[in-house]
Amino acid sequence: MKKRKKRNQPPLTSIIILTHNSLAYTKECISSIFQYTNEPFELILIDNGSTDGTLSYLTKLPNAKVIANQINRGFAGGCNQGLKLAAGTNIVLLNNDTVVTEGWLSHLLWWLRHNDQIGIVGPRSNFVLAQQAISQVPYKTIDEMKAFAKEWAKKHNKQGYETDQLSGFCMVFKKSLIEKIGGLDERFSPGYYEDTDFCIRAQISGKKLWVASDVFIHHYGSSSFKKNKEQHEKIVNESYSKFVNKWNVKNLHQLAQVVKREKPFNSIRHYVPY
């Protein structure tokens, strides 16, 4: 017999994480998820050709869906693979070089539940876009970070604000959003600006971008790119060029103008298959 769903049980959230080596970061990230996530969730893990034992670790995790790519599909390509597998009502895109904190998912989902106009929610962090950044964090260790995050969440309970873009290091949205606007644009592979592009399309569809001030997540930051600074800069510049060409803008200060110009949402122009 089929098990009945318990009454008032929170909906499932699909947490999608991409990996490409950096096993220590991945272990710390996933450990923090298991420690601090109270809502029903599934892990969807996409490995982009790791050679450091990451895949072996991922395949041993309980109740995880794992995709092993032989080659690096990039951030957008890997996330789109995860979106196809996602069974959750809610979806989280989360970088593997993050450490989540107490109450993180509850607080992020609260905003989606309590304001239908919000399409994507992101947390505050130490290493992130200026719109979400806490410039001076007082902690020096992860234990100190957890204490800081707990106090920060209490102090800023149910506080948040609208923004014009969110970082893809941690984005939370309903599955219904990707059914409307599609996934991440793979023209930006291997990375950068696919998150800004996703945010623009969400806004064109009539949704707001929201920063949850009552959530702090630690982000080590671009760990997979730091090893080769020259290559990193080349990737950023190429993706930026693709972005300004796609949206016909001179710079990122024109994002609001793009959204206004492109409305209403046109699926032929704005939907990205995934």
Order of alpha helices (4+ residues) and beta strands (2+ residues): beta-alpha-beta-alpha-beta-alpha-beta-beta-alpha-beta-alpha-beta-beta-alpha-alpha-beta-alpha-alpha-alpha-alpha
